[in-house]
Amino acid sequence: MRVIHIKRDSVPKVEEYVLNVVQLISDPQHIDDFKVHFRLSRELYMAILNEVFVVLQRNGHGPQANVLPDKQLLVALWYLANTASMREVSHLFGLSMSTVHGIIKDVFKLSYWPTKQKGYKMPHP
């Protein structure tokens, strides 16, 4: 018996989740939905994004070179907030598993660490 392996062209994914869903839940009438899905307020998300935006921008290298910083942060937050597998996150955000892995690894490197003073310090990447 002969088995034929056919290579598929792509893996099915949710297309434009960030554009179609995340943007909608940022509207005032859905503001609580953002917190339910990502476990933090939209305001805190924006504050964190402002801190890490430049570091998460890619200059044409790595698998996540074409993923915008806001989407990278959302991917990492979804992974944390929902205890989802990288496979699930990759399908939801329309990315490959290796790209999701790289994003999560890079965002976690930017974790805020408590300092002796009141507040947090961001480590250098």
PyMOL commands that set and color helices and strands:
alter all, ss='L'
color gray80, all
select helices_A, chain A and resi 17-22+24-26+28-38+42-56+69-82+86-93+97-109
alter helices_A, ss='H'
color red, helices_A
select strands_A, chain A and resi 113-114+120-121
alter strands_A, ss='S'
color yellow, strands_A
deselect
rebuild
show_as cartoon
